Amino acid sequence: MFLNWLLTFAAISEAAILQPQVPHSIGRPSLEIAPKQPNRPLPESPARNKTCVVQSHNDSVTDDSQYFLDALHQCNNGGHVLLPAQSKYVIGTALNLTFLNQIDIELQGYLQFTNDTDYWQANSFRQIFQNVTTFWQLGGNDVNFYGGGTIDGNGQVWYDLYAQNIYILRPVLLGTIGLHTGSFTNLNLRYSPEYYNFVANSTDVLFSGISISGFSKSNNTAKNTDGWDTYRSSNVIIQNSTINNGDDCVSFKPNSTDMLVQNLHCNGSHGISVGSLGQYVGETDIVENVYVYNISMSNATDGARIKVWPGSPAELSGDLQGGGGTGMVNNVTYDTIHITNVDYAIEVTQCYGQSNLTLCNEYPSNLTISNILMSGVTGTTSKKYDPISGYVVCSSESVCSNITVNGVDVTTPTGVTDEFTCGDVDESLLTNINCTSTNRGSN
């Protein structure tokens, strides 16, 4: 009997040695949305019934795109794709992942896009907004992306190239294109060439526990590195995240509706922004039903910001110009923002890109701004506009209504409190704000 047991034990031991260890999954995180709730709840996402582990050459050079794509196809329609910890993945191929359906992607390891700028400029996916391109298009139905791993855009080569040529097409790190029901949780996004997230034509998507960072290591600044830009999308929730970047922390681009942003720490950004809007003649831009809550904003150009192009063409830079579009901004709330070393605590402008306010007033914006509440903005501004700490200027009273500012307690470096530049707005709704007139536009 002892001999039989010994032989059995030896066989089991040999099998354990020869059989590869199955990587450990941490499981899909809880998708709690709090403290504020979205206008409509996210649909439920059922459990997955199979797992596909993504192989890797693990050499930081060889393209692993086909391994990743194969796993996504094998585990699509109800499965779970795992990229294990300690593994390195190289993505050197533009991947159209809009076919995904009821699938979880668990990235524990490190995924980096190649620095082949010629390839990506020729092959990245061109979106229809401005000059946006994306490394990949991730879309479909019921997709959850999580795991604590890192996605690296290899941005330094792009920062240096953009300094030589402002017309190059720099890919967005994570393109969420046509996703209906999904989540991105507990991910580290690093060194994006341009925006970190572009969310377009999508509905019912949650971002939570996202860490964004990636400044240039040369004298060439990492520019246009927005944390999130939403476009033609609804019911997008962004929460519980830290963003260190060089442009808008979050920006609601045309036709973003039912948006909830809460519990963010933003550093080095251009604020939580509505817009820019009204850029293109013949286009109707709508941003409506937006709630922004509990934001910490440091070392930024703005805290709460609404930026609209004027009714006549203007040029902000060689690769960014526009004006003359129509539409509306309606029912937008900024609630509880604490600022540190921010140029403007609040900025509302309909002269975005137009430095000549006289010309802007001659051709007022075709886009209306109404039912805006900015409340509970506190902290300190930078010295840039001292003694002014805010800017609320419309191009005409006929296109601005019911802009309310209250609960503001903001101090400039010289100790001046709550002094704003105001124009063509109902100043009676700007509670305890000391208004001065203006003769300049806004960038």
N, C-alpha and C positions, 0 to 999 in steps of 0.2 A: 504494500500500500504506500509506504514512504517513497519507494522508487517511482511509482506512478505519479505521485504528487510532485516529486522533484522534476520528472520529465515534463509534466504539464506546466510547472512554474518556469522552466527553462524556455519552453515554447512561447509562453506569454511574454517573457522578458525579451526574447529575440524579436518578437513581433512589435513590441513597444519601441525597440531600438530602430527597427527598419522602417516603421510607419512614420511618415512626417507629421510633425506636430501641427495641429490645426490652429491658426491664429485666433486670438481671443477677440470677441466683439464686445464693445462696451454697451451696445444697445442704443436704441433711439432715445434721445433725451425727452423729458417731459416738456410739452409745448404750452406752458402757462403764459398767458398774456395778462400783465398787471402793472400798475394798479388800474389804469384806464382800459376800457374795453372798446374794441372796434365797433363800427356801425353794424356789422353782421359777423357772426361767429365763423371761424374757419371750419370747413368740412372735416369730418373724421377721416383718418388714414388707417386702414386695417393693418394687421400684422403681416409680415412677409413669411413666405413658406420655404425658401431655399436660399443658399448662400454661394456666391462665386467670389473666390479670392483672386485678386489681380496680380499677375506675375510682374516682375521687374528685372531688367538687366542689372539694376542696382550699381551702375557705374558712373552716373551723373553725366553721361554723354549720349548713349544710344537711345533712340526714340522708343518710348514704351506706349505710344498712342494705340497701336493695334491691340496690345494686351488689354488696355483699358476698354477699348471699343468692343472687343470680343466678350468681355465679362458683362458689359452693359446689355448686349444682345442676349446672352445666355440667361441672365437673371431678370430681364424685363418681364413685365406682366406678373408682378407678385413676388419678386425676389429682392435680395440684399447683396450689394457689391461691397467687398471689403478690401481696402488698401492698408495693409498692416503697418503697425508701428515699426520703426527702424528701417523701413523700406524707402527708397528714393525713386521717384518717377519723373521721367523726362517726357514732355509733350512737345513734339516738333511738327505736328500735323494739325491743321484746322479741322475741328470735329463738329459736325452738325448733329447735335444730340436732342433735337426737338421731337424725336420719336418716343421718348421715354414715357412709360406708363406704369403706375403703381410699383415704384422701385425706391429703395433706400440706397444711398451711397455713403459709406462710412470711411472717411479719410483720416486715418491715424498717422500716416507717414508724411512725407514731404514731396510735393509735386511742383515742378518748375517748368515754365515754358522756355524754349530755347531763345537765344539772342540773335537768331538769324533774321535781321530786320528786313532784308530783301524779300525773303520768303513770306513773312507775315504781312508786309505791305501789299503783296500780290495776292495773298490767299485768305487773309482774315475776312470775316463776314461783315459786309457793309450794311449798316442800318440806315433807316431813312431819315434820321434826325441829325442835323448838322453834318459833321464829318465823322460820325461815330463808326468804329469798327470793333469787332470782338474776336478774341482768340478762338472762342467756341460759342455755340448757341445751345443753351440748356433749356429745354422746354418740354411740353407734353402735359401729362395729367398725373397728379398725386406723386410728387417727387420730394424726398427728404434727403438733405445733404448735411452731414454732421461728422463728428469724430475727434475734434481737437487737433487735427493736422494743419498743415501749412500749404497755401497756394502762393507761389512766388512768380511774379511777372517779369523778373530779370530786367527791371526798369532802368538801370543805370545807363545802358547803351542807348536807350531811347531818350533819356534826359539830355545826353550829350548830342545825339543826332538832331533833336528838336532845336537845340541852341544854334545849330548850323542852318536848319531849314524848317521854318514854321509850318510848312505845308505838308509835311510827312503825315501819314496816317498811323497813329499810335493806337494799338488795340486796348480795349477795355479788358480788365482782368477776368471778370465774371459777368458774362452776358446771359441774363435771364430773359429769354425771348419766347413769348407765347406759352408761358407756364400757367396752368390753371389748377390751383391747389398745390402748395408746396411749402417747404421750410428749409432754412439755412441756419444751423445752430452750431455754436462752439467751433468756430473756424478762425484761423489766422491768415489774413490776407496781407501780402507784403510786396512792395516795389512794383506797383502797377505802372505801366507806361502812361496811362491816362486815367479815366475814371476807374474806381475799384469795382463798382457795381452799376450796371445799366439794366433797369427793369422795364421792359417794353411789352405792350400787348398782353399783359398778365393780370391775373386776378387771384385773390385769396392766398397771398404769400407772406410768410413770416420770416424776418431776420432777427436773430437773438443771440447774444453772447459772441458777437463778432469783434475781433481785434484787427484794426487797420493801422498800418504804419509803413513807412518807406521813404525816407528823405534822401536826396542826392548826396553822394559822397565826393562830388566834384564842385566846381564853382557854377555849374549849370543847374539851375533850380528845377525841381520836379514840379511841372506846371499842369494845371487842369486835372489834378488828382482828386476829383470829387469822391466823397465816400459812397453816396448813392445818388443816382439820377433816375427818377421815375418818369415814364412816358406812356401815354395811352394805356394806363393801368388803373385798377381800382382795388380797394381793400388790401393795401400793402401795409404791414406793420413792421416797424424798425425799432428795436428796443434793446436795453441792457448791453450797450456796446461802447467801445473806446476807439476814438478815431483821431489819429495824428496824421494830418495831411496838409495839402497846400492849396485847396480850393473849397467849394461848398462842402460842408459836413454832410448835409442832405439837401437835395434840390428837387423841387417838384416841377418838372417840365410839362409841356402842353398835355392837357387832357389827363391829368392825375386827379382822381376823385376818391373820396372816402379813405383818407390816409391817416394813420396814427403813428406818431414818433414819440418815444418816451424813454427816459432814463439813459441819456447819452452823455459821455464826456468827450467834448470836441476840443482839439488843440491845433492852432496854426491854420484855421480854416477861414472861409468867407461867410460862415454862419449857416443857420437853417433857413433856406431860401425858397421862396415861391418865384419861379422863373429861372432864367429870363423868359418872358412871354411877348407875343406880338412881333416876333422877329421877321416873319415872312408874309409878304403881301398875298392876300387871297386865302390865307390859313386862319382858322378860328381856333384859338387856344382857350381852354377852360381848365381852371384849377378850383375845385369846390369841395367843401366838407373836409377840412384838414384840421387835425388837433395835434399840437406840439406841446409836450409836458415834461417838466423836470429836466432841464438841460443845463449842463455846466460848460461854459464857453471860455476858453483861454487863448490869449495871443492871436486874436482874430481880427478881421476887418469889420465884421458885423456879428450881432447876436441874432435878432429876428430881422428878416429881410424880405421885402417884396420888390422885385425889379421887373419893370415893363419897358419895352422899347417905345420911342415916340412915334408919332404918326408920319414922320418923314424919315428917309434913310439916314442912318448914322453909322459911323465906323468906330468900333472900340479898338480893333487891332486889324492887322492885315488878314488874319484868318477868322475874324469874327466881326461881322457887320450885319445890319438889318434895320427893321422898322417898318411900320405900316400895316401890320397884321391886326386882326380883330379878336374879340373874345371877352372873357371876364375872369376875375378872381372874386370868389364869393364864399362867405362863411368859413373864415380861417381864424383859428384861435392859437395864440402863443401864451402858455400858462406856466409861469415859474421858470425863469431863466436867470442863472447867476453868471455874471461876467467878470473876467479879470484881464486887464490890459487889452481891451477891445476898442477899436476905433469908434464905431457907432454902436450903442446899445440896441437901437432900433433904426432901421432905414426903410423908408417907403419911397420909391421913385418911379415916375412914369417917363423919365428922361434917360433911361439906361443907355449908355453908349454915346450920349449927346452932351458935350461939354458946354454948348451954347444954350443957356436956358431961354434966352429970347427967341431963338429959332424953335426950340421945343414947344414953347407956349404958342407960337404962331401955328404950329402943326401939332396940336395936342394928341395924346395917345387915343387910338381907336378902341382901346381895351379898358373896360370899366373895372374899378376896384370897389367892393361894397361889403359891408357886414364883417369888419375885421376887428378882433379884440386882441390887444397885447397887454397882458396883465402880469404883475409880479416880477418885473425885471429889475434886478438889483446888482450892485457891485461897482467896479471901477473901470473907467475907460483909459485908453492910452493918451499920449500927449498930442496925437496927430491933429485933432480938431479942437483941442482945448481952447476956450471954455465950453464948446459945444459937445454934447454927448449923444445927440440923436438927430435924425433927419426925416421929416415927414412932409413931402412935397409932391403934389399932384400937378399935372400939366394943365388941368382945368377943373373947376368945381363940378362941371357937368358930368365928368366921368369918375368922380370919387364921391362916395357917400358912406356915412356911418362907420368911420374909422375911429375906434375908441382905444384910448391909452389910459390905463390907470394902475395904481400900485407900483409906480416906478420910483426907485430910489438909487440913482446912479450919480457917482461923483467923479469929476475929472482930477488930474494930478494937482491942479492949483486950487482944488477945493470947491469948485463951482458945482452946484447940484441941479440936475434935471433941466438944463437949458438946451432947447432944441431949435433947429432951423425948421420953420413951418411955412407952407404956402398952398393956397387953393384947397384947404381942408377946413372943416368945422372945428375951430379951435376950442369950442366949448366942450367937446368930447375928449380933449386931451387934458385930463385931470391933473392939476398941480404941475403942469409943464409950463416953463417960461419960454415963450415963442419969440424968435427973432426972424426977420424976413430974410430972403435969399436972392441972389442974382446969379447962381451957378447951377449947372446940371450935376448929374451924379454918374460915376463910373461903377 
